[in-house]
Amino acid sequence: MKILQARELEVNARFDIEAYMNLAQVKGLEGSEAFELLEYWSKWRPHLKVYFFGRKKGYLAVYMERVVEDDIDAIWDDSPSKGFKLQALVQTMIIGVLRELMPEVGQNQCAPVPRPGKVLKKSLSRVGLELFDEGALNYKYSTLTFYPFKDGCDSCFLISSCPKINLPRMEGLFKANPDF
């Protein structure tokens, strides 16, 4: 079976305060909040992993190691609002990597997920990543996409379940039920 070459990349994602505020659903930050976020950013930055699979074209996996998942889970148990904000911080880190390597993601706001095939699954397993049949990786804070950027929504394995595309068809899911 063919195996895709795996190469770890060093990417210096910058803190995008606007992206963070959108994800955290906040309108502003006090100085102490911003300082705390930057402390977590520095603490967790070494746990941000980026792998390219392939040669000229292939796939990009971006994820946070388990220690970050464990930290956020513990914080969430003590303070759900702080846990939510720190989860948004980690998501901002991942989005920052994607935008740094693929500016098209910034324009389209989406990184299409590839179909989980045998070669891709086997290649990912060589670095400890598992790709489930549903298209998710075995890390809570992670993404897998084509690299370089490819086709947006038309190439996404998750297109049939994407809320951005299917929201008009899912309209009934969000209407109030008079029986409750």
C-alpha positions as a Markdown table, in Angstrom:
| # | Residue | x | y | z |
|---|---|---|---|---|
| 1 | Met | 0.0 | 0.0 | 0.0 |
| 2 | Lys | 1.2 | 3.5 | -0.9 |
| 3 | Ile | 2.1 | 5.7 | 2.1 |
| 4 | Leu | 2.3 | 9.5 | 1.8 |
| 5 | Gln | 5.5 | 11.1 | 3.0 |
| 6 | Ala | 4.9 | 13.0 | 6.3 |
| 7 | Arg | 6.8 | 16.2 | 7.1 |
| 8 | Glu | 6.3 | 18.3 | 10.3 |
| 9 | Leu | 6.1 | 22.0 | 9.5 |
| 10 | Glu | 7.0 | 24.9 | 11.7 |
| 11 | Val | 4.4 | 27.7 | 11.4 |
| 12 | Asn | 4.3 | 30.8 | 13.4 |
| 13 | Ala | 0.6 | 31.6 | 13.6 |
| 14 | Arg | 0.0 | 35.2 | 14.9 |
| 15 | Phe | -2.8 | 36.0 | 17.4 |
| 16 | Asp | -5.7 | 37.3 | 15.3 |
| 17 | Ile | -7.7 | 39.2 | 17.9 |
| 18 | Glu | -10.6 | 39.7 | 15.5 |
| 19 | Ala | -10.9 | 36.0 | 14.7 |
| 20 | Tyr | -10.7 | 35.2 | 18.4 |
| 21 | Met | -13.4 | 37.7 | 19.3 |
| 22 | Asn | -15.7 | 36.2 | 16.6 |
| 23 | Leu | -15.1 | 32.6 | 17.9 |
| 24 | Ala | -15.4 | 33.6 | 21.5 |
| 25 | Gln | -18.5 | 35.7 | 20.8 |
| 26 | Val | -17.1 | 38.7 | 22.7 |
| 27 | Lys | -17.2 | 42.4 | 21.6 |
| 28 | Gly | -14.1 | 43.5 | 23.4 |
| 29 | Leu | -11.3 | 42.5 | 25.8 |
| 30 | Glu | -10.0 | 44.1 | 28.9 |
| 31 | Gly | -6.2 | 44.4 | 29.3 |
| 32 | Ser | -6.1 | 41.6 | 31.9 |
| 33 | Glu | -8.1 | 39.3 | 29.7 |
| 34 | Ala | -5.8 | 39.9 | 26.7 |
| 35 | Phe | -2.7 | 39.3 | 28.8 |
| 36 | Glu | -4.1 | 36.0 | 30.1 |
| 37 | Leu | -4.9 | 34.9 | 26.6 |
| 38 | Leu | -1.4 | 35.7 | 25.4 |
| 39 | Glu | 0.0 | 33.7 | 28.4 |
| 40 | Tyr | -2.1 | 30.7 | 27.3 |
| 41 | Trp | -1.1 | 31.2 | 23.7 |
| 42 | Ser | 2.6 | 31.1 | 24.7 |
| 43 | Lys | 2.1 | 28.1 | 27.0 |
| 44 | Trp | 0.2 | 26.1 | 24.3 |
| 45 | Arg | 2.1 | 27.2 | 21.2 |
| 46 | Pro | 4.7 | 24.4 | 21.5 |
| 47 | His | 1.8 | 21.8 | 21.5 |
| 48 | Leu | 0.5 | 23.0 | 18.1 |
| 49 | Lys | 1.4 | 20.4 | 15.6 |
| 50 | Val | 1.3 | 20.8 | 11.8 |
| 51 | Tyr | 2.0 | 18.0 | 9.3 |
| 52 | Phe | 2.1 | 17.9 | 5.6 |
| 53 | Phe | 1.4 | 14.5 | 3.9 |
| 54 | Gly | 2.5 | 14.1 | 0.3 |
| 55 | Arg | 5.1 | 15.8 | -1.9 |
| 56 | Lys | 3.9 | 18.7 | -4.0 |
| 57 | Lys | 0.2 | 18.2 | -3.3 |
| 58 | Gly | -1.4 | 16.3 | -0.4 |
| 59 | Tyr | -3.0 | 17.0 | 2.9 |
| 60 | Leu | -2.4 | 19.3 | 5.9 |
| 61 | Ala | -3.2 | 18.1 | 9.5 |
| 62 | Val | -3.2 | 20.7 | 12.2 |
| 63 | Tyr | -3.9 | 19.8 | 15.8 |
| 64 | Met | -3.3 | 20.5 | 19.5 |
| 65 | Glu | -1.7 | 17.8 | 21.6 |
| 66 | Arg | -3.7 | 16.1 | 24.4 |
| 67 | Val | -2.1 | 18.2 | 27.1 |
| 68 | Val | -4.1 | 21.2 | 25.7 |
| 69 | Glu | -7.3 | 19.2 | 25.6 |
| 70 | Asp | -6.8 | 18.1 | 29.2 |
| 71 | Asp | -6.0 | 21.7 | 30.3 |
| 72 | Ile | -9.2 | 23.0 | 28.7 |
| 73 | Asp | -11.3 | 20.2 | 30.0 |
| 74 | Ala | -10.1 | 20.9 | 33.6 |
| 75 | Ile | -10.7 | 24.7 | 33.1 |
| 76 | Trp | -14.2 | 24.0 | 31.6 |
| 77 | Asp | -15.1 | 22.0 | 34.7 |
| 78 | Asp | -14.2 | 24.9 | 37.0 |
| 79 | Ser | -15.5 | 27.7 | 34.7 |
| 80 | Pro | -17.5 | 26.9 | 31.6 |
| 81 | Ser | -17.2 | 30.5 | 30.4 |
| 82 | Lys | -13.4 | 30.5 | 30.7 |
| 83 | Gly | -13.3 | 27.1 | 29.1 |
| 84 | Phe | -15.3 | 28.3 | 26.2 |
| 85 | Lys | -13.0 | 31.3 | 25.7 |
| 86 | Leu | -9.9 | 29.2 | 25.8 |
| 87 | Gln | -11.4 | 26.7 | 23.4 |
| 88 | Ala | -11.9 | 29.7 | 21.1 |
| 89 | Leu | -8.3 | 30.6 | 21.6 |
| 90 | Val | -7.1 | 27.2 | 20.4 |
| 91 | Gln | -9.5 | 27.3 | 17.5 |
| 92 | Thr | -7.9 | 30.7 | 16.6 |
| 93 | Met | -4.5 | 29.1 | 16.7 |
| 94 | Ile | -5.6 | 26.4 | 14.2 |
| 95 | Ile | -7.3 | 28.9 | 11.9 |
| 96 | Gly | -4.2 | 31.1 | 12.1 |
| 97 | Val | -2.1 | 28.2 | 10.8 |
| 98 | Leu | -4.5 | 27.5 | 8.0 |
| 99 | Arg | -4.6 | 31.1 | 6.9 |
| 100 | Glu | -0.9 | 31.5 | 7.1 |
| 101 | Leu | -0.3 | 28.5 | 4.8 |
| 102 | Met | -3.4 | 28.9 | 2.6 |
| 103 | Pro | -4.7 | 32.5 | 2.4 |
| 104 | Glu | -7.7 | 31.1 | 0.4 |
| 105 | Val | -9.1 | 29.8 | 3.6 |
| 106 | Gly | -9.4 | 33.4 | 4.8 |
| 107 | Gln | -11.5 | 34.3 | 1.8 |
| 108 | Asn | -13.7 | 31.1 | 1.8 |
| 109 | Gln | -13.7 | 30.7 | 5.6 |
| 110 | Cys | -13.6 | 26.9 | 5.1 |
| 111 | Ala | -11.0 | 24.2 | 4.8 |
| 112 | Pro | -12.5 | 21.2 | 3.0 |
| 113 | Val | -12.1 | 17.8 | 4.6 |
| 114 | Pro | -10.8 | 15.0 | 2.3 |
| 115 | Arg | -12.5 | 11.6 | 2.0 |
| 116 | Pro | -11.1 | 9.2 | 4.6 |
| 117 | Gly | -9.4 | 6.6 | 2.3 |
| 118 | Lys | -7.0 | 3.7 | 3.2 |
| 119 | Val | -3.8 | 5.5 | 2.0 |
| 120 | Leu | -4.6 | 8.7 | 3.9 |
| 121 | Lys | -5.6 | 6.8 | 7.1 |
| 122 | Lys | -2.4 | 4.7 | 7.0 |
| 123 | Ser | -0.2 | 7.7 | 6.3 |
| 124 | Leu | -1.8 | 9.6 | 9.2 |
| 125 | Ser | -1.3 | 6.7 | 11.6 |
| 126 | Arg | 2.4 | 6.8 | 11.0 |
| 127 | Val | 2.5 | 10.0 | 13.1 |
| 128 | Gly | -0.2 | 9.0 | 15.7 |
| 129 | Leu | -3.2 | 10.5 | 14.0 |
| 130 | Glu | -6.4 | 8.5 | 13.4 |
| 131 | Leu | -8.9 | 9.5 | 10.8 |
| 132 | Phe | -12.4 | 8.3 | 11.5 |
| 133 | Asp | -14.8 | 7.3 | 8.7 |
| 134 | Glu | -16.9 | 10.4 | 9.6 |
| 135 | Gly | -13.9 | 12.7 | 8.6 |
| 136 | Ala | -12.8 | 13.7 | 12.1 |
| 137 | Leu | -9.3 | 13.2 | 13.6 |
| 138 | Asn | -8.6 | 11.7 | 17.0 |
| 139 | Tyr | -7.8 | 15.0 | 18.5 |
| 140 | Lys | -10.5 | 17.4 | 19.8 |
| 141 | Tyr | -8.8 | 20.5 | 18.4 |
| 142 | Ser | -7.8 | 19.5 | 14.9 |
| 143 | Thr | -8.4 | 19.8 | 11.3 |
| 144 | Leu | -7.4 | 17.9 | 8.1 |
| 145 | Thr | -7.6 | 19.5 | 4.7 |
| 146 | Phe | -6.1 | 19.5 | 1.2 |
| 147 | Tyr | -2.8 | 21.2 | 0.7 |
| 148 | Pro | -2.5 | 23.4 | -1.2 |
| 149 | Phe | -6.0 | 24.7 | -1.0 |
| 150 | Lys | -8.5 | 22.8 | -3.2 |
| 151 | Asp | -11.9 | 23.7 | -4.5 |
| 152 | Gly | -13.6 | 24.7 | -1.3 |
| 153 | Cys | -17.0 | 23.2 | -0.6 |
| 154 | Asp | -17.1 | 21.2 | -3.8 |
| 155 | Ser | -14.3 | 18.9 | -2.7 |
| 156 | Cys | -15.4 | 18.6 | 1.0 |
| 157 | Phe | -16.3 | 15.2 | 2.3 |
| 158 | Leu | -18.6 | 16.8 | 4.8 |
| 159 | Ile | -20.6 | 18.8 | 2.3 |
| 160 | Ser | -23.8 | 16.8 | 3.0 |
| 161 | Ser | -23.7 | 17.6 | 6.7 |
| 162 | Cys | -22.3 | 21.1 | 6.6 |
| 163 | Pro | -24.6 | 23.6 | 8.4 |
| 164 | Lys | -23.3 | 26.5 | 6.3 |
| 165 | Ile | -24.6 | 24.9 | 3.1 |
| 166 | Asn | -27.5 | 23.0 | 4.5 |
| 167 | Leu | -29.0 | 25.5 | 6.8 |
| 168 | Pro | -31.9 | 26.4 | 4.6 |
| 169 | Arg | -32.8 | 22.7 | 4.4 |
| 170 | Met | -32.3 | 22.3 | 8.2 |
| 171 | Glu | -34.6 | 25.2 | 9.0 |
| 172 | Gly | -37.2 | 23.0 | 10.7 |
| 173 | Leu | -34.6 | 21.9 | 13.2 |
| 174 | Phe | -34.4 | 25.4 | 14.7 |
| 175 | Lys | -38.1 | 26.4 | 14.9 |
| 176 | Ala | -39.8 | 26.3 | 18.3 |
| 177 | Asn | -41.8 | 23.2 | 19.0 |
| 178 | Pro | -45.2 | 24.2 | 20.3 |
| 179 | Asp | -45.5 | 20.9 | 22.2 |
| 180 | Phe | -42.7 | 21.8 | 24.7 |
